[in-house]
Amino acid sequence: MDQRRGLPQRKPDLEFYLHRFFRKKSFRPLQREVVSAAVEGHDVFLQASTSFGKSLCFQLPAVMDTGLTIVICPLLALMMDQVNSLQAIGVAVSTINSNTPLAERRLILDDMLSGHPRTRLLYVTPELCQTDSFRRNLQIVHQQEQLNRIAIDEAHCISEWGHDFRPAYQELGWLRKNLTNPVVPITALTATATPRVRSDIISILGLDTTTLRLFNTPSARPNIHYEVRYLEESSDEDGLAQLRNLLAWLKAIKTRRATRVGVEAAAKLPPISGIIYVGLRAMAEQLAHELSRESSISAVAYHAGLAPQERTRIQAMWTSSQPCEQSTDGRPSPVFSIIVATNAFGMGIDNPHVRFVVHWTPPRSFEGFVQESGRAGRDGRAAASLLYYNTQERDRIHDRLSRDAENVKNRGGPRQHVDSLLRNQTARLESFQKVIRYCDSISKCRHDMIKDLFGDFELEEMGSQQPPSSQAMMESRGGLALSPCDFACDFCKEGRGGLAKRKRKMAPDYRMEVMYEGYD
Ligand SMILES: Nc1ncnc2c1ncn2[C@@H]1O[C@H](COP(=O)(O)OP(=O)(O)OP(=O)(O)O)[C@@H](O)[C@H]1O
């Protein structure tokens, strides 16, 4: 700690900077503690649920002082979202990425190397950090005592055991080894890291475990109602029963809203936003088409096969406060505005008003499921996650992932590379097995299951600091926090008996029962 430069003499007034730059009234629980640890010069590891407000935890320290913070970000869309928001509030922020014109890149680098950079935050890709020229530039800024901090967003990408492994992230170990005397503090942030991934993040980045400050929030979100819907696939070859099931659920939401505020008032309200995740592009198109037949639903498909401008248009329309274009054909304005998407629609979508996320088929990874369902309820209000589950689809995905892992084993090529691929394939298979456990379970609160499958309890044992609301939940289980579910999942609402009854309708299921016997 004492090696690090520029520790402030007096405790800075963090609220002052929060109001002044970000126009926020107050910190969310735990944010203040994370920001303080960063300002004090600690390495910080933050694992916080989707929509927690992780970005603020490195953006605020960055604007409080002169000097530069480097932010490493895996996706252009994520980067641009944050850069645009910061520019809008007058923060000096830049990005160097594959779309940055050469002339602009030169101006940014000139400022960066000037000895007194105006830029407070510079967003870059992990690939840029691998290049010799950028590394040299970082060393120069560091020698000039202008490199305050490095923030590594989506830090789980560093691990082969993670769901979004990105090889360039592994090279980020260079930062700690080479930016020394004093070392440059690092903040690593993620919403989705399992114990193995966490340990990789800490060791590959070389975080200083003696002074590292760990923070986490529960991986499950208390305002989301989690539910699994068990399907009888044998009687539903064309998916009609599933469609009817979904429409009945939407109708119940519509009726509840009309009862609550009155039919006339309900007609003037903005549509209810939702996302339905499907596995295939064609499925996205087909389901959006089927749903749009209903007068109360406006549904649009979103997938990687659409032109980039079309994707941007759909996203902008859907994210705006009035997401649906008013109909011009005399149809009543829709009650629901739904995006039917493949997983091309995910990270960086910051629409606070999404009320539900449906998984039409089992998601391929548990981390992906938590990320995607976490698009719901970002405004903190009640929201729902619905996951449709059937044995046929489950077995199809499981067999495919097992085959992929086998194929990697039999692959030729450099040993190190094959081992790395194999770890990643094994991680994918294990992650899907967690999806199966989550869905198959009928004897545990889903919030607790999510915490369990993410190893939240282990983080607590490592001394990670949590929001006061979670600490208040400290109960039995050796003083570890139980989730504050409050009937916000199908198990806590219907009980084991209710779930067992619904699940019995699924096809008989010997294989997986044997595989996961005794898990609950
Ligand atoms: N203290 C605060 N008060 C009010 N709003 C806040 C506060 N902190 C963050 N926010 C808002 O919360 C939203 C989510 O923040 P952010 O995008 O940083 O979340 P995140 O934790 O990175 O989530 P994800 O992992 O899902 O991307 C943003 O709109 C942000 O402006």
The ligand as an SDF file (V2000), in Angstrom:
LIG
                    3D

 31 33  0  0  0  0  0  0  0  0999 V2000
  -25.9130    5.3980   -6.8490 N   0  0  0  0  0  0  0  0  0  0  0  0
  -26.7200    5.2860   -7.8960 C   0  0  0  0  0  0  0  0  0  0  0  0
  -27.9270    5.9000   -7.8950 N   0  0  0  0  0  0  0  0  0  0  0  0
  -28.7680    5.7920   -8.9540 C   0  0  0  0  0  0  0  0  0  0  0  0
  -28.4750    5.1140  -10.0820 N   0  0  0  0  0  0  0  0  0  0  0  0
  -27.2990    4.4850  -10.1450 C   0  0  0  0  0  0  0  0  0  0  0  0
  -26.3470    4.5350   -9.0720 C   0  0  0  0  0  0  0  0  0  0  0  0
  -25.2660    3.8210   -9.4250 N   0  0  0  0  0  0  0  0  0  0  0  0
  -25.5000    3.3380  -10.6710 C   0  0  0  0  0  0  0  0  0  0  0  0
  -26.7130    3.7330  -11.1060 N   0  0  0  0  0  0  0  0  0  0  0  0
  -27.3510    3.3950  -12.3980 C   0  0  0  0  0  0  0  0  0  0  0  0
  -27.5730    1.9850  -12.4300 O   0  0  0  0  0  0  0  0  0  0  0  0
  -27.5450    1.5180  -13.7850 C   0  0  0  0  0  0  0  0  0  0  0  0
  -26.7050    0.2670  -13.8810 C   0  0  0  0  0  0  0  0  0  0  0  0
  -25.3570    0.5830  -13.6750 O   0  0  0  0  0  0  0  0  0  0  0  0
  -24.1980   -0.2330  -14.3960 P   0  0  0  0  0  0  0  0  0  0  0  0
  -24.4180   -0.2610  -15.8620 O   0  0  0  0  0  0  0  0  0  0  0  0
  -22.9010    0.2690  -13.8800 O   0  0  0  0  0  0  0  0  0  0  0  0
  -24.5080   -1.6650  -13.8130 O   0  0  0  0  0  0  0  0  0  0  0  0
  -23.6020   -2.9340  -13.7850 P   0  0  0  0  0  0  0  0  0  0  0  0
  -23.4170   -3.2940  -12.3570 O   0  0  0  0  0  0  0  0  0  0  0  0
  -22.3760   -2.7350  -14.6180 O   0  0  0  0  0  0  0  0  0  0  0  0
  -24.5810   -3.9970  -14.4440 O   0  0  0  0  0  0  0  0  0  0  0  0
  -24.3320   -5.0960  -15.6170 P   0  0  0  0  0  0  0  0  0  0  0  0
  -23.3650   -6.0930  -15.0860 O   0  0  0  0  0  0  0  0  0  0  0  0
  -25.7020   -5.6660  -15.7580 O   0  0  0  0  0  0  0  0  0  0  0  0
  -23.8920   -4.3420  -16.8200 O   0  0  0  0  0  0  0  0  0  0  0  0
  -27.0170    2.6770  -14.6320 C   0  0  0  0  0  0  0  0  0  0  0  0
  -28.1100    3.2640  -15.3010 O   0  0  0  0  0  0  0  0  0  0  0  0
  -26.4510    3.6460  -13.5980 C   0  0  0  0  0  0  0  0  0  0  0  0
  -26.5340    4.9990  -13.9980 O   0  0  0  0  0  0  0  0  0  0  0  0
  1  2  1  0
  2  3  1  0
  2  7  2  0
  3  4  2  0
  4  5  1  0
  5  6  2  0
  6  7  1  0
  6 10  1  0
  7  8  1  0
  8  9  2  0
  9 10  1  0
 10 11  1  0
 11 12  1  0
 11 30  1  0
 12 13  1  0
 13 14  1  0
 13 28  1  0
 14 15  1  0
 15 16  1  0
 16 17  2  0
 16 18  1  0
 16 19  1  0
 19 20  1  0
 20 21  2  0
 20 22  1  0
 20 23  1  0
 23 24  1  0
 24 25  2  0
 24 26  1  0
 24 27  1  0
 28 29  1  0
 28 30  1  0
 30 31  1  0
M  END
$$$$
